[in-house]
Amino acid sequence: MMTEGWDFSAREEILAGLDSNIVTVIDWFVLEGGHHNEQVLGEENLDEAELGGIRYFIGEPTSDLDSGDVLEIAALVTEGSPLGSAALHACTGPAVAALGLTDEHLLVEFPAGESADMWVALRLRQAELDNPELLDSRMRALVALAGAATEALR
């Protein structure tokens, strides 16, 4: 069956081979009004979704293997900012702090290097992915934090 150039049986085959956790998170984004290009589903190491003008990357956690984390979602707040990491931190710090989020698995990151990037990352464990209410709560915290940081830079 083909619709607008897309083979739905091929999509089902791709979905069957994908990590069900990634599909769960992509479904959450889509149900919240986000966008995901299903034609590239599973073709890269990271899947990508967009919600509210922010790009989210979904893939393996960057934490150590003993952490229990099974998935990481990282929002790209800004890439290659001319402000530099310290200025980015100063600009976004009050907005981030105002949210009062104390989750140790929800992180604001300023990777070292020449490029001044800012990411907001959420690391999830299997129990959180298996519980729709808990997943929704964690994802909403991620989106709120990414949104607050993005808005602070405008």
Salt bridges, closest charged atoms under 4 A:
GLU12 OE2 - ARG11 NH1 3.41
GLU32 OE2 - ARG140 NH2 2.87
GLU38 OE1 - ARG11 NE 2.31
ASP47 OD1 - HIS36 NE2 3.59
GLU48 OE2 - ARG55 NE 2.71
GLU50 OE1 - HIS35 NE2 4.00
ASP69 OD1 - HIS105 ND1 3.33
ASP69 OD1 - ARG125 NE 3.52
GLU72 OE1 - ARG123 NE 2.88
ASP103 OD2 - ARG138 NH2 2.52
GLU104 OE2 - HIS105 NE2 3.60
GLU109 OE2 - ARG123 NH2 3.48
GLU128 OE2 - ARG138 NH1 2.33
ASP136 OD2 - ARG140 NE 2.98
GLU151 OE1 - ARG154 NH1 3.07
